[in-house]
Amino acid sequence: MTPRRHAEPCMGTVFSFDLRAPHPPEGTLERVVGWLHQVDATFSTYRPDSDISRLGRGEVRIGDCAPEVAEILALCEELAEVTGGCFSAYAGGTLDPSGVVKGWAIERTGAMLREAGCPRYSVGGGGDIRLGRAPEPDHPWRVGIADPRRPGELAAVLTGQDMAVATSGTAERGAHILDPRTGRPADAGIASMTVVGPSITLADAYATAAFVMGEAARAWVEGLPGYEAFAVGVDGSTWATSGLGAGDPVGTPGVRG
């Protein structure tokens, strides 16, 4: 059966959908896309009327916002502790939980597709991808990791299924990732940091924190059960944590340089 694909501009990026048989019922994709736009309306820091903007200005309390706001802010507090302050909803001095919202939205989107009867899917947006079951038996998904120093080329290819892949770096938006500890752009020698694991919500935030950490992220990610990392340095050097092997077995993330 022909794959069902869709691209949707949202949250300042483009969300891509690749749905394989069995496809969800008619209207499911439209419902999912509509929900993504609701999330954007709630959390966008570029919309003065969004809940997160109004909360940041002190015009409303958390209890006055959509319930998802309290959920996201509680998650940000947990992540700040887990990352030793390398992730924060206040990295730029104002309330901005964007570092986790996109991954969280993608995770929820994948769950909506599975619940609708579509277990074989790929949903991606802005460097974050959530993969469902393999598109075909014994044929895993393949995810290319862009080389931040050579536009149009790949630094590695990840293979697997039922996994999340999140990449943070400077290739597309320049030095936009701030170190919450200093309030300045992160400058730890990393050009691109990719984190792989079961949850795109956490992989998204972990990739941002690991980018800020630099080389120290290698040991930190090794201590995160179920998560692995692949990094490209500003000098072109690369490293990967121990769980990313050279093969591509189905169901296990593998990396090819």
Residue pairs with C-beta under 8 A, 6 or more apart in sequence:
1 20
1 21
1 23
3 18
3 19
3 20
3 135
4 17
4 18
4 19
4 20
4 23
4 29
5 16
5 17
5 18
5 19
6 16
6 17
6 29
6 33
7 14
7 15
7 16
7 17
8 14
8 15
8 16
8 17
8 33
8 36
9 15
10 33
10 36
10 37
10 40
10 125
11 36
11 39
11 40
11 44
11 101
11 102
11 105
11 125
11 126
12 46
12 126
13 102
13 125
13 126
14 125
14 126
15 33
15 36
15 106
15 109
15 123
15 124
15 125
16 122
16 123
16 124
16 125
17 29
17 32
17 121
17 122
17 123
18 121
18 122
18 123
18 135
19 29
19 113
19 118
19 120
19 121
20 118
20 120
20 121
20 135
20 136
21 120
22 117
22 118
22 119
22 120
23 118
24 113
24 116
24 117
24 118
25 116
25 117
28 112
28 113
28 116
28 118
31 112
32 109
32 112
32 113
35 108
35 109
35 112
36 105
36 109
39 68
39 101
39 105
40 47
41 47
41 50
42 50
42 51
42 52
42 65
42 66
42 68
42 69
43 50
43 51
43 52
43 68
43 69
43 72
43 97
43 98
43 101
44 50
44 52
44 53
45 52
45 53
45 56
45 94
45 95
45 96
45 98
47 53
48 54
51 60
51 65
51 66
51 69
52 65
52 69
52 95
52 96
52 97
54 60
54 65
55 61
55 62
55 65
55 69
55 95
56 94
56 95
56 96
62 69
62 70
62 73
63 70
72 97
72 100
72 101
72 104
73 89
73 97
75 100
75 104
75 201
76 87
76 88
76 89
76 97
76 100
77 89
79 87
79 100
79 202
79 205
79 209
80 87
80 88
80 89
80 180
83 205
83 206
83 209
83 213
83 220
85 180
85 181
86 179
86 180
86 181
86 208
86 209
86 210
86 212
86 213
87 99
87 100
87 180
87 205
87 208
87 209
87 212
88 180
89 95
89 96
89 97
89 99
89 100
90 96
90 180
91 99
91 178
91 179
91 180
91 183
92 178
92 183
93 183
99 204
99 205
99 208
100 201
100 204
100 205
102 125
102 126
102 128
102 204
103 128
103 164
103 166
103 199
103 200
103 201
103 202
103 203
103 204
103 205
104 200
104 201
104 204
105 125
106 123
106 124
106 125
106 128
106 129
106 130
106 164
106 200
106 201
106 204
107 130
107 164
107 199
107 200
107 201
109 123
109 130
110 121
110 123
110 130
110 132
110 200
113 119
113 121
113 123
113 132
114 121
114 132
118 132
119 132
119 133
120 132
120 133
120 134
120 135
121 130
121 131
121 132
122 129
122 130
122 131
122 132
122 141
123 129
123 130
124 130
127 166
127 167
127 168
127 169
127 172
128 164
128 165
128 166
128 167
128 200
128 203
128 204
129 143
129 164
129 165
129 166
129 200
130 164
130 200
131 141
131 143
131 160
131 161
131 162
131 163
131 164
131 165
132 161
132 162
133 161
133 162
134 140
134 141
134 161
134 250
134 251
135 141
138 250
139 250
140 159
140 160
140 161
140 248
140 249
140 250
140 251
141 159
141 160
141 161
142 157
142 158
142 159
142 248
143 157
143 158
143 159
143 165
144 154
144 156
144 157
144 158
145 154
145 155
145 156
145 157
145 158
145 165
145 167
145 192
145 194
145 230
146 153
146 154
146 155
146 167
146 171
146 192
147 153
147 154
147 155
147 192
147 232
148 155
148 169
148 170
148 171
148 191
148 192
148 232
149 191
149 232
149 234
149 236
151 171
155 192
155 230
155 232
155 238
155 257
156 194
156 230
156 238
156 240
156 255
156 256
156 257
157 255
157 256
158 165
158 194
158 196
158 230
158 244
158 253
158 254
158 255
159 248
159 253
159 254
159 256
160 196
160 248
160 249
160 250
160 251
160 252
160 253
160 254
161 250
161 251
162 198
162 251
163 196
163 197
163 198
163 253
164 196
164 197
164 198
164 199
164 200
164 202
164 203
164 204
165 194
165 195
165 196
165 200
165 203
165 253
166 194
166 195
166 196
166 200
166 203
166 204
166 206
166 207
167 192
167 193
167 194
167 195
167 207
168 177
168 192
168 193
168 207
168 208
168 210
168 211
169 190
169 191
169 192
169 193
169 211
169 232
170 176
170 177
170 191
170 192
171 191
171 192
175 185
175 186
175 187
176 185
177 185
177 186
177 208
177 211
177 212
178 184
178 185
178 186
179 185
179 186
179 187
179 188
179 212
180 212
181 212
186 211
186 212
186 214
188 211
188 212
188 213
188 214
188 215
188 216
189 214
189 215
189 233
189 234
189 235
190 210
190 211
190 214
190 215
190 217
190 231
190 232
190 233
190 234
191 232
191 233
191 234
192 231
192 232
193 207
193 210
193 211
193 217
193 229
193 230
193 231
193 232
194 207
194 229
194 230
194 231
195 203
195 204
195 206
195 207
195 210
195 221
195 227
195 228
195 229
196 203
196 227
196 228
196 229
196 230
196 244
196 253
197 203
197 206
197 224
197 226
197 227
197 228
198 226
202 227
203 227
206 221
206 224
206 227
206 229
207 229
209 217
210 217
210 220
210 221
210 229
210 231
211 217
213 220
217 229
217 231
218 229
218 231
218 239
218 241
221 227
221 228
221 229
221 241
222 241
222 242
228 240
228 241
228 242
228 243
228 244
228 253
229 240
229 241
229 244
230 238
230 239
230 240
230 241
230 244
230 255
231 238
231 239
231 240
232 238
233 239
238 257
240 255
243 253
244 253
244 254
244 255
245 252
245 254
245 255
246 254
246 255
246 256
247 254
248 254
248 256
